Amino acid sequence: MPLPTELNPTPRFLMGPGPSDVHPRVLRAMATPVVGHLDPGFLQIMDELKVMLREVFRTSNELTFAVSGTGSAGMETCLVNLLEPGDEAVVCVHGVFGNRMADIVERCGAKLTRVDAPWGQPIDPADVKKTLGRGHPKLVAIVHAETSTGVLQPLEEISCMTHEAGALFVVDTVTSLGGTDVRVDDWGFDAVYSGTQKCLSAPPGLSPVSFSARAIEAMEKRKSKAQSWYLDMSMVRKYWGAERVYHHTAPISSVYALYEALRLVLEEGLEARFARHQRSHELLREGLEELGFEFIVQPEFRLPMLNAVRLPAGVEDVPTRRRLLQEYNIEVGAGLGEFAGRIWRIGLMGCSSTENHVNLLTSALRTILHP
Ligand SMILES: *Cc1c(COP(=O)(O)O)cnc(C)c1O
């Protein structure tokens, strides 16, 4: 067999649901020398990374770090460490990622209660309230930015009722962190996870997480071991904490990438970054509506970083996306689940959220649709 050719992927403009474009500084950071994971220099990087993550999550939670694995590993970390067999859990489902949480809850052997909303709409707090009145859930889990539908879920009211019911509030901020406001302490999140590949604009590979004191107490009171060895916080904590007890080997180059990506976030400033995401979204909306695309989410619940749109009549999904990729090197996302074949998901995340990206896509679409 001849040796495969040297790796040389075609550069693309990543305007789908993740990964997003990676900043050259992050790519450079990944190409710097790999050192031992207990090297004093690397321990310092881990410490500084935790400090930066607290700032981005807007939390003072001591237990804030990055799980080795993509966003789904963060999801699993939160759920497998908080739930024991027989516990009750409420999962709010308004898209693919809520469904994934529900699946994990069942795999934990917990008793699942779902609160559903139609795809393209947020969860109604009144529906959560009704459910809370009927049982004694240990936690309520919900997705902040539902990447499969483009919905931004308001959280404060649901957080309050969750705490009043004595339950922990678990939030997925994979797509929201770094692109829109996420306030872990002010909004009362007890366990929260994110991902590196969406608005933080690092390659996929790590999942930032943070746990409140109440969540730690719940983990410490477990009677059984967590179902996952790799994600067991009782051990992982000691690796990321002052003890540095070996558990697994942190993916060094991915940690470098997140470190530099967080420096870029803080250099820009959170508010400025959110404003940039909002501006790009508004510019894209104007361009898309002129071309006949329709947003599926009501304006007040639209995500700035993930635009879910119905295609204009007569425009075919797959051939048009293929042309965008082959002729313009632009990747946009297809619909998932119920929305497969019916919508596009256009991401403007992190480094992909610029006026240039928007203009490139809208002018390419103009050329393709109106030759
Ligand atoms: C992308 C995403 C995930 C999963 O992250 P992976 O990095 O694909 O494992 C989870 N939740 C939401 C809301 C996402 O957008």
The ligand as an ORCA input file, in Angstrom:
! r2SCAN-3c Opt
* xyz 0 1
  C     -22.171     20.685     20.664
  C     -23.050     20.550     21.846
  C     -22.893     19.525     22.790
  C     -21.944     18.392     22.605
  O     -20.646     18.783     22.462
  P     -19.598     17.827     21.708
  O     -18.385     18.681     21.732
  O     -20.146     17.581     20.340
  O     -19.467     16.584     22.506
  C     -23.703     19.533     23.904
  N     -24.632     20.486     24.082
  C     -24.830     21.472     23.191
  C     -25.877     22.499     23.442
  C     -24.045     21.533     22.046
  O     -24.245     22.505     21.156
*
